Amino acid sequence: MGLKRTDEFRQDAVRIALTSGLTRKQVADDLGVGMSTLNKWITAHPLPGSACLHA
């Protein structure tokens, strides 16, 4: 089983993915998580006031 990430880590990952200008692949690789995991977090925890676009 994979490493359990904190809610704060997940929220930071979502913020980075949606605001950094990096691709989701780059963000996932940099943070050591899978693309599907990052995409699930983005769907579950969108930034307040932002539209959740699926890439």
mmCIF file of the N, C-alpha and C atoms, coordinates in Angstrom:
data_MODEL
# 
_entry.id   MODEL 
# 
loop_
_atom_site.group_PDB 
_atom_site.id 
_atom_site.type_symbol 
_atom_site.label_atom_id 
_atom_site.label_alt_id 
_atom_site.label_comp_id 
_atom_site.label_asym_id 
_atom_site.label_entity_id 
_atom_site.label_seq_id 
_atom_site.pdbx_PDB_ins_code 
_atom_site.Cartn_x 
_atom_site.Cartn_y 
_atom_site.Cartn_z 
_atom_site.occupancy 
_atom_site.B_iso_or_equiv 
_atom_site.pdbx_formal_charge 
_atom_site.auth_seq_id 
_atom_site.auth_comp_id 
_atom_site.auth_asym_id 
_atom_site.auth_atom_id 
_atom_site.pdbx_PDB_model_num 
ATOM 1   N N  . MET A 1 1  ? 0.851   -1.182 0.000   1.00 0.00 ? 1  MET A N  1 
ATOM 2   C CA . MET A 1 1  ? 0.000   0.000  0.000   1.00 0.00 ? 1  MET A CA 1 
ATOM 3   C C  . MET A 1 1  ? 0.887   1.232  0.000   1.00 0.00 ? 1  MET A C  1 
ATOM 4   N N  . GLY A 1 2  ? 0.419   2.300  -0.664  1.00 0.00 ? 2  GLY A N  1 
ATOM 5   C CA . GLY A 1 2  ? 1.196   3.527  -0.800  1.00 0.00 ? 2  GLY A CA 1 
ATOM 6   C C  . GLY A 1 2  ? 1.210   4.346  0.478   1.00 0.00 ? 2  GLY A C  1 
ATOM 7   N N  . LEU A 1 3  ? 1.995   5.391  0.437   1.00 0.00 ? 3  LEU A N  1 
ATOM 8   C CA . LEU A 1 3  ? 2.144   6.304  1.557   1.00 0.00 ? 3  LEU A CA 1 
ATOM 9   C C  . LEU A 1 3  ? 0.881   7.139  1.722   1.00 0.00 ? 3  LEU A C  1 
ATOM 10  N N  . LYS A 1 4  ? 0.397   7.268  2.950   1.00 0.00 ? 4  LYS A N  1 
ATOM 11  C CA . LYS A 1 4  ? -0.785  8.086  3.237   1.00 0.00 ? 4  LYS A CA 1 
ATOM 12  C C  . LYS A 1 4  ? -0.359  9.550  3.296   1.00 0.00 ? 4  LYS A C  1 
ATOM 13  N N  . ARG A 1 5  ? -0.965  10.378 2.470   1.00 0.00 ? 5  ARG A N  1 
ATOM 14  C CA . ARG A 1 5  ? -0.647  11.803 2.417   1.00 0.00 ? 5  ARG A CA 1 
ATOM 15  C C  . ARG A 1 5  ? -1.625  12.586 3.277   1.00 0.00 ? 5  ARG A C  1 
ATOM 16  N N  . THR A 1 6  ? -1.133  13.657 3.904   1.00 0.00 ? 6  THR A N  1 
ATOM 17  C CA . THR A 1 6  ? -2.002  14.486 4.741   1.00 0.00 ? 6  THR A CA 1 
ATOM 18  C C  . THR A 1 6  ? -2.917  15.341 3.870   1.00 0.00 ? 6  THR A C  1 
ATOM 19  N N  . ASP A 1 7  ? -3.997  15.829 4.466   1.00 0.00 ? 7  ASP A N  1 
ATOM 20  C CA . ASP A 1 7  ? -4.903  16.728 3.747   1.00 0.00 ? 7  ASP A CA 1 
ATOM 21  C C  . ASP A 1 7  ? -4.164  17.982 3.300   1.00 0.00 ? 7  ASP A C  1 
ATOM 22  N N  . GLU A 1 8  ? -3.248  18.465 4.132   1.00 0.00 ? 8  GLU A N  1 
ATOM 23  C CA . GLU A 1 8  ? -2.485  19.660 3.776   1.00 0.00 ? 8  GLU A CA 1 
ATOM 24  C C  . GLU A 1 8  ? -1.623  19.398 2.534   1.00 0.00 ? 8  GLU A C  1 
ATOM 25  N N  . PHE A 1 9  ? -0.990  18.235 2.484   1.00 0.00 ? 9  PHE A N  1 
ATOM 26  C CA . PHE A 1 9  ? -0.183  17.876 1.315   1.00 0.00 ? 9  PHE A CA 1 
ATOM 27  C C  . PHE A 1 9  ? -1.068  17.827 0.070   1.00 0.00 ? 9  PHE A C  1 
ATOM 28  N N  . ARG A 1 10 ? -2.226  17.212 0.187   1.00 0.00 ? 10 ARG A N  1 
ATOM 29  C CA . ARG A 1 10 ? -3.149  17.108 -0.952  1.00 0.00 ? 10 ARG A CA 1 
ATOM 30  C C  . ARG A 1 10 ? -3.593  18.482 -1.426  1.00 0.00 ? 10 ARG A C  1 
ATOM 31  N N  . GLN A 1 11 ? -3.949  19.353 -0.481  1.00 0.00 ? 11 GLN A N  1 
ATOM 32  C CA . GLN A 1 11 ? -4.388  20.701 -0.846  1.00 0.00 ? 11 GLN A CA 1 
ATOM 33  C C  . GLN A 1 11 ? -3.261  21.483 -1.519  1.00 0.00 ? 11 GLN A C  1 
ATOM 34  N N  . ASP A 1 12 ? -2.044  21.348 -1.010  1.00 0.00 ? 12 ASP A N  1 
ATOM 35  C CA . ASP A 1 12 ? -0.901  22.015 -1.630  1.00 0.00 ? 12 ASP A CA 1 
ATOM 36  C C  . ASP A 1 12 ? -0.656  21.471 -3.037  1.00 0.00 ? 12 ASP A C  1 
ATOM 37  N N  . ALA A 1 13 ? -0.792  20.170 -3.198  1.00 0.00 ? 13 ALA A N  1 
ATOM 38  C CA . ALA A 1 13 ? -0.607  19.562 -4.514  1.00 0.00 ? 13 ALA A CA 1 
ATOM 39  C C  . ALA A 1 13 ? -1.634  20.096 -5.505  1.00 0.00 ? 13 ALA A C  1 
ATOM 40  N N  . VAL A 1 14 ? -2.874  20.220 -5.077  1.00 0.00 ? 14 VAL A N  1 
ATOM 41  C CA . VAL A 1 14 ? -3.934  20.753 -5.940  1.00 0.00 ? 14 VAL A CA 1 
ATOM 42  C C  . VAL A 1 14 ? -3.620  22.200 -6.302  1.00 0.00 ? 14 VAL A C  1 
ATOM 43  N N  . ARG A 1 15 ? -3.230  22.998 -5.324  1.00 0.00 ? 15 ARG A N  1 
ATOM 44  C CA . ARG A 1 15 ? -2.905  24.405 -5.574  1.00 0.00 ? 15 ARG A CA 1 
ATOM 45  C C  . ARG A 1 15 ? -1.763  24.520 -6.583  1.00 0.00 ? 15 ARG A C  1 
ATOM 46  N N  . ILE A 1 16 ? -0.724  23.729 -6.397  1.00 0.00 ? 16 ILE A N  1 
ATOM 47  C CA . ILE A 1 16 ? 0.413   23.755 -7.318  1.00 0.00 ? 16 ILE A CA 1 
ATOM 48  C C  . ILE A 1 16 ? -0.023  23.340 -8.713  1.00 0.00 ? 16 ILE A C  1 
ATOM 49  N N  . ALA A 1 17 ? -0.801  22.271 -8.797  1.00 0.00 ? 17 ALA A N  1 
ATOM 50  C CA . ALA A 1 17 ? -1.231  21.758 -10.102 1.00 0.00 ? 17 ALA A CA 1 
ATOM 51  C C  . ALA A 1 17 ? -2.083  22.777 -10.867 1.00 0.00 ? 17 ALA A C  1 
ATOM 52  N N  . LEU A 1 18 ? -2.906  23.534 -10.152 1.00 0.00 ? 18 LEU A N  1 
ATOM 53  C CA . LEU A 1 18 ? -3.829  24.448 -10.811 1.00 0.00 ? 18 LEU A CA 1 
ATOM 54  C C  . LEU A 1 18 ? -3.276  25.854 -11.020 1.00 0.00 ? 18 LEU A C  1 
ATOM 55  N N  . THR A 1 19 ? -2.199  26.209 -10.327 1.00 0.00 ? 19 THR A N  1 
ATOM 56  C CA . THR A 1 19 ? -1.728  27.594 -10.405 1.00 0.00 ? 19 THR A CA 1 
ATOM 57  C C  . THR A 1 19 ? -0.288  27.754 -10.877 1.00 0.00 ? 19 THR A C  1 
ATOM 58  N N  . SER A 1 20 ? 0.482   26.685 -10.933 1.00 0.00 ? 20 SER A N  1 
ATOM 59  C CA . SER A 1 20 ? 1.919   26.821 -11.201 1.00 0.00 ? 20 SER A CA 1 
ATOM 60  C C  . SER A 1 20 ? 2.274   27.004 -12.666 1.00 0.00 ? 20 SER A C  1 
ATOM 61  N N  . GLY A 1 21 ? 1.384   26.602 -13.562 1.00 0.00 ? 21 GLY A N  1 
ATOM 62  C CA . GLY A 1 21 ? 1.714   26.635 -14.981 1.00 0.00 ? 21 GLY A CA 1 
ATOM 63  C C  . GLY A 1 21 ? 2.432   25.379 -15.444 1.00 0.00 ? 21 GLY A C  1 
ATOM 64  N N  . LEU A 1 22 ? 2.745   24.482 -14.510 1.00 0.00 ? 22 LEU A N  1 
ATOM 65  C CA . LEU A 1 22 ? 3.353   23.200 -14.860 1.00 0.00 ? 22 LEU A CA 1 
ATOM 66  C C  . LEU A 1 22 ? 2.261   22.234 -15.307 1.00 0.00 ? 22 LEU A C  1 
ATOM 67  N N  . THR A 1 23 ? 2.656   21.229 -16.066 1.00 0.00 ? 23 THR A N  1 
ATOM 68  C CA . THR A 1 23 ? 1.692   20.197 -16.427 1.00 0.00 ? 23 THR A CA 1 
ATOM 69  C C  . THR A 1 23 ? 1.390   19.354 -15.198 1.00 0.00 ? 23 THR A C  1 
ATOM 70  N N  . ARG A 1 24 ? 0.249   18.708 -15.221 1.00 0.00 ? 24 ARG A N  1 
ATOM 71  C CA . ARG A 1 24 ? -0.095  17.814 -14.104 1.00 0.00 ? 24 ARG A CA 1 
ATOM 72  C C  . ARG A 1 24 ? 0.925   16.689 -13.994 1.00 0.00 ? 24 ARG A C  1 
ATOM 73  N N  . LYS A 1 25 ? 1.429   16.227 -15.126 1.00 0.00 ? 25 LYS A N  1 
ATOM 74  C CA . LYS A 1 25 ? 2.453   15.174 -15.122 1.00 0.00 ? 25 LYS A CA 1 
ATOM 75  C C  . LYS A 1 25 ? 3.692   15.651 -14.378 1.00 0.00 ? 25 LYS A C  1 
ATOM 76  N N  . GLN A 1 26 ? 4.124   16.886 -14.651 1.00 0.00 ? 26 GLN A N  1 
ATOM 77  C CA . GLN A 1 26 ? 5.301   17.427 -13.979 1.00 0.00 ? 26 GLN A CA 1 
ATOM 78  C C  . GLN A 1 26 ? 5.068   17.546 -12.476 1.00 0.00 ? 26 GLN A C  1 
ATOM 79  N N  . VAL A 1 27 ? 3.902   18.046 -12.103 1.00 0.00 ? 27 VAL A N  1 
ATOM 80  C CA . VAL A 1 27 ? 3.583   18.209 -10.689 1.00 0.00 ? 27 VAL A CA 1 
ATOM 81  C C  . VAL A 1 27 ? 3.551   16.847 -9.999  1.00 0.00 ? 27 VAL A C  1 
ATOM 82  N N  . ALA A 1 28 ? 2.882   15.888 -10.614 1.00 0.00 ? 28 ALA A N  1 
ATOM 83  C CA . ALA A 1 28 ? 2.797   14.547 -10.026 1.00 0.00 ? 28 ALA A CA 1 
ATOM 84  C C  . ALA A 1 28 ? 4.194   13.949 -9.848  1.00 0.00 ? 28 ALA A C  1 
ATOM 85  N N  . ASP A 1 29 ? 5.029   14.055 -10.877 1.00 0.00 ? 29 ASP A N  1 
ATOM 86  C CA . ASP A 1 29 ? 6.385   13.522 -10.791 1.00 0.00 ? 29 ASP A CA 1 
ATOM 87  C C  . ASP A 1 29 ? 7.187   14.227 -9.698  1.00 0.00 ? 29 ASP A C  1 
ATOM 88  N N  . ASP A 1 30 ? 7.100   15.548 -9.651  1.00 0.00 ? 30 ASP A N  1 
ATOM 89  C CA . ASP A 1 30 ? 7.842   16.324 -8.647  1.00 0.00 ? 30 ASP A CA 1 
ATOM 90  C C  . ASP A 1 30 ? 7.432   15.964 -7.227  1.00 0.00 ? 30 ASP A C  1 
ATOM 91  N N  . LEU A 1 31 ? 6.148   15.663 -7.039  1.00 0.00 ? 31 LEU A N  1 
ATOM 92  C CA . LEU A 1 31 ? 5.646   15.357 -5.697  1.00 0.00 ? 31 LEU A CA 1 
ATOM 93  C C  . LEU A 1 31 ? 5.709   13.865 -5.361  1.00 0.00 ? 31 LEU A C  1 
ATOM 94  N N  . GLY A 1 32 ? 6.047   13.055 -6.347  1.00 0.00 ? 32 GLY A N  1 
ATOM 95  C CA . GLY A 1 32 ? 6.157   11.621 -6.099  1.00 0.00 ? 32 GLY A CA 1 
ATOM 96  C C  . GLY A 1 32 ? 4.830   10.910 -5.977  1.00 0.00 ? 32 GLY A C  1 
ATOM 97  N N  . VAL A 1 33 ? 3.829   11.420 -6.703  1.00 0.00 ? 33 VAL A N  1 
ATOM 98  C CA . VAL A 1 33 ? 2.518   10.761 -6.714  1.00 0.00 ? 33 VAL A CA 1 
ATOM 99  C C  . VAL A 1 33 ? 2.160   10.427 -8.155  1.00 0.00 ? 33 VAL A C  1 
ATOM 100 N N  . GLY A 1 34 ? 1.212   9.536  -8.323  1.00 0.00 ? 34 GLY A N  1 
ATOM 101 C CA . GLY A 1 34 ? 0.770   9.165  -9.652  1.00 0.00 ? 34 GLY A CA 1 
ATOM 102 C C  . GLY A 1 34 ? -0.174  10.205 -10.240 1.00 0.00 ? 34 GLY A C  1 
ATOM 103 N N  . MET A 1 35 ? -0.239  10.220 -11.564 1.00 0.00 ? 35 MET A N  1 
ATOM 104 C CA . MET A 1 35 ? -1.145  11.142 -12.258 1.00 0.00 ? 35 MET A CA 1 
ATOM 105 C C  . MET A 1 35 ? -2.596  10.915 -11.840 1.00 0.00 ? 35 MET A C  1 
ATOM 106 N N  . SER A 1 36 ? -3.009  9.651  -11.768 1.00 0.00 ? 36 SER A N  1 
ATOM 107 C CA . SER A 1 36 ? -4.404  9.374  -11.405 1.00 0.00 ? 36 SER A CA 1 
ATOM 108 C C  . SER A 1 36 ? -4.697  9.848  -9.982  1.00 0.00 ? 36 SER A C  1 
ATOM 109 N N  . THR A 1 37 ? -3.722  9.717  -9.093  1.00 0.00 ? 37 THR A N  1 
ATOM 110 C CA . THR A 1 37 ? -3.894  10.185 -7.721  1.00 0.00 ? 37 THR A CA 1 
ATOM 111 C C  . THR A 1 37 ? -4.059  11.697 -7.693  1.00 0.00 ? 37 THR A C  1 
ATOM 112 N N  . LEU A 1 38 ? -3.184  12.405 -8.394  1.00 0.00 ? 38 LEU A N  1 
ATOM 113 C CA . LEU A 1 38 ? -3.280  13.863 -8.439  1.00 0.00 ? 38 LEU A CA 1 
ATOM 114 C C  . LEU A 1 38 ? -4.615  14.295 -9.035  1.00 0.00 ? 38 LEU A C  1 
ATOM 115 N N  . ASN A 1 39 ? -5.035  13.652 -10.102 1.00 0.00 ? 39 ASN A N  1 
ATOM 116 C CA . ASN A 1 39 ? -6.316  14.004 -10.723 1.00 0.00 ? 39 ASN A CA 1 
ATOM 117 C C  . ASN A 1 39 ? -7.493  13.757 -9.777  1.00 0.00 ? 39 ASN A C  1 
ATOM 118 N N  . LYS A 1 40 ? -7.436  12.691 -8.997  1.00 0.00 ? 40 LYS A N  1 
ATOM 119 C CA . LYS A 1 40 ? -8.494  12.425 -8.011  1.00 0.00 ? 40 LYS A CA 1 
ATOM 120 C C  . LYS A 1 40 ? -8.529  13.519 -6.959  1.00 0.00 ? 40 LYS A C  1 
ATOM 121 N N  . TRP A 1 41 ? -7.357  13.953 -6.500  1.00 0.00 ? 41 TRP A N  1 
ATOM 122 C CA . TRP A 1 41 ? -7.295  15.021 -5.505  1.00 0.00 ? 41 TRP A CA 1 
ATOM 123 C C  . TRP A 1 41 ? -7.873  16.314 -6.066  1.00 0.00 ? 41 TRP A C  1 
ATOM 124 N N  . ILE A 1 42 ? -7.556  16.624 -7.322  1.00 0.00 ? 42 ILE A N  1 
ATOM 125 C CA . ILE A 1 42 ? -8.046  17.852 -7.948  1.00 0.00 ? 42 ILE A CA 1 
ATOM 126 C C  . ILE A 1 42 ? -9.571  17.807 -8.056  1.00 0.00 ? 42 ILE A C  1 
ATOM 127 N N  . THR A 1 43 ? -10.107 16.662 -8.405  1.00 0.00 ? 43 THR A N  1 
ATOM 128 C CA . THR A 1 43 ? -11.559 16.508 -8.501  1.00 0.00 ? 43 THR A CA 1 
ATOM 129 C C  . THR A 1 43 ? -12.215 16.632 -7.125  1.00 0.00 ? 43 THR A C  1 
ATOM 130 N N  . ALA A 1 44 ? -11.588 16.049 -6.115  1.00 0.00 ? 44 ALA A N  1 
ATOM 131 C CA . ALA A 1 44 ? -12.162 16.036 -4.770  1.00 0.00 ? 44 ALA A CA 1 
ATOM 132 C C  . ALA A 1 44 ? -11.965 17.351 -4.020  1.00 0.00 ? 44 ALA A C  1 
ATOM 133 N N  . HIS A 1 45 ? -10.887 18.079 -4.333  1.00 0.00 ? 45 HIS A N  1 
ATOM 134 C CA . HIS A 1 45 ? -10.536 19.283 -3.579  1.00 0.00 ? 45 HIS A CA 1 
ATOM 135 C C  . HIS A 1 45 ? -10.186 20.439 -4.496  1.00 0.00 ? 45 HIS A C  1 
ATOM 136 N N  . PRO A 1 46 ? -11.134 20.903 -5.327  1.00 0.00 ? 46 PRO A N  1 
ATOM 137 C CA . PRO A 1 46 ? -10.810 22.037 -6.203  1.00 0.00 ? 46 PRO A CA 1 
ATOM 138 C C  . PRO A 1 46 ? -10.554 23.292 -5.377  1.00 0.00 ? 46 PRO A C  1 
ATOM 139 N N  . LEU A 1 47 ? -9.758  24.194 -5.916  1.00 0.00 ? 47 LEU A N  1 
ATOM 140 C CA . LEU A 1 47 ? -9.501  25.452 -5.226  1.00 0.00 ? 47 LEU A CA 1 
ATOM 141 C C  . LEU A 1 47 ? -10.787 26.262 -5.155  1.00 0.00 ? 47 LEU A C  1 
ATOM 142 N N  . PRO A 1 48 ? -11.017 26.956 -4.058  1.00 0.00 ? 48 PRO A N  1 
ATOM 143 C CA . PRO A 1 48 ? -12.218 27.794 -3.958  1.00 0.00 ? 48 PRO A CA 1 
ATOM 144 C C  . PRO A 1 48 ? -12.226 28.840 -5.072  1.00 0.00 ? 48 PRO A C  1 
ATOM 145 N N  . GLY A 1 49 ? -13.365 28.979 -5.725  1.00 0.00 ? 49 GLY A N  1 
ATOM 146 C CA . GLY A 1 49 ? -13.504 29.972 -6.774  1.00 0.00 ? 49 GLY A CA 1 
ATOM 147 C C  . GLY A 1 49 ? -12.898 29.596 -8.102  1.00 0.00 ? 49 GLY A C  1 
ATOM 148 N N  . SER A 1 50 ? -12.417 28.364 -8.241  1.00 0.00 ? 50 SER A N  1 
ATOM 149 C CA . SER A 1 50 ? -11.820 27.969 -9.515  1.00 0.00 ? 50 SER A CA 1 
ATOM 150 C C  . SER A 1 50 ? -12.689 26.913 -10.188 1.00 0.00 ? 50 SER A C  1 
ATOM 151 N N  . ALA A 1 51 ? -12.668 26.928 -11.482 1.00 0.00 ? 51 ALA A N  1 
ATOM 152 C CA . ALA A 1 51 ? -13.358 25.895 -12.251 1.00 0.00 ? 51 ALA A CA 1 
ATOM 153 C C  . ALA A 1 51 ? -12.423 24.702 -12.345 1.00 0.00 ? 51 ALA A C  1 
ATOM 154 N N  . CYS A 1 52 ? -12.938 23.540 -12.135 1.00 0.00 ? 52 CYS A N  1 
ATOM 155 C CA . CYS A 1 52 ? -12.130 22.329 -12.206 1.00 0.00 ? 52 CYS A CA 1 
ATOM 156 C C  . CYS A 1 52 ? -12.151 21.807 -13.639 1.00 0.00 ? 52 CYS A C  1 
ATOM 157 N N  . LEU A 1 53 ? -11.043 21.964 -14.325 1.00 0.00 ? 53 LEU A N  1 
ATOM 158 C CA . LEU A 1 53 ? -10.937 21.495 -15.698 1.00 0.00 ? 53 LEU A CA 1 
ATOM 159 C C  . LEU A 1 53 ? -10.195 20.175 -15.710 1.00 0.00 ? 53 LEU A C  1 
ATOM 160 N N  . HIS A 1 54 ? -10.707 19.218 -16.396 1.00 0.00 ? 54 HIS A N  1 
ATOM 161 C CA . HIS A 1 54 ? -10.064 17.913 -16.473 1.00 0.00 ? 54 HIS A CA 1 
ATOM 162 C C  . HIS A 1 54 ? -9.143  17.886 -17.670 1.00 0.00 ? 54 HIS A C  1 
ATOM 163 N N  . ALA A 1 55 ? -7.875  17.518 -17.409 1.00 0.00 ? 55 ALA A N  1 
ATOM 164 C CA . ALA A 1 55 ? -6.893  17.443 -18.505 1.00 0.00 ? 55 ALA A CA 1 
ATOM 165 C C  . ALA A 1 55 ? -6.501  16.015 -18.752 1.00 0.00 ? 55 ALA A C  1 
# 
